[in-house]
Amino acid sequence: MSSIWLNDIGPAEKALAQARKLVQRRPVPAEHLSLLAAARAKAGDTSAGLVTIQQSARRGWRDRQAQETMLRLALSAGDDREAARRLAAIWALAGSEEDLAELAPLVLAKPAAREEMARLLSAGPKWTNAFLQRAQRVLTQEQFGEIVGPAI
């Protein structure tokens, strides 16, 4: 998890108490679980934080922080297809071009990730236009061709 993000949530004890309260009040939103995950990690309980961020990512694909964390975990585990799915979620969330310029080359360097991204695009998602506009600026021509060619 990003240390910048962890620093934004305040002292560990206070952050943990606030995040637990949010989850108790409304346990379904992924964002509340992401806050709880960050608070747990900041409080030193990294394993609980990782489990909680996974729960967050399963509950809502619109939680940007959860998607990036899961993307990075998938990359670390060598799960290129899962990393591509998480990148697609970030792309659909209209992630900043700066974020995409950092994450896309990391993920799409692997053939399996490019194949998965092409598969996702061929399903006709609403974010295809956003992908096409930004992909030309953040991917190599070869990556772009390997993804878009099979998708259309």
Order of alpha helices (4+ residues) and beta strands (2+ residues): alpha-alpha-alpha-alpha-alpha-alpha-alpha-alpha-alpha-alpha
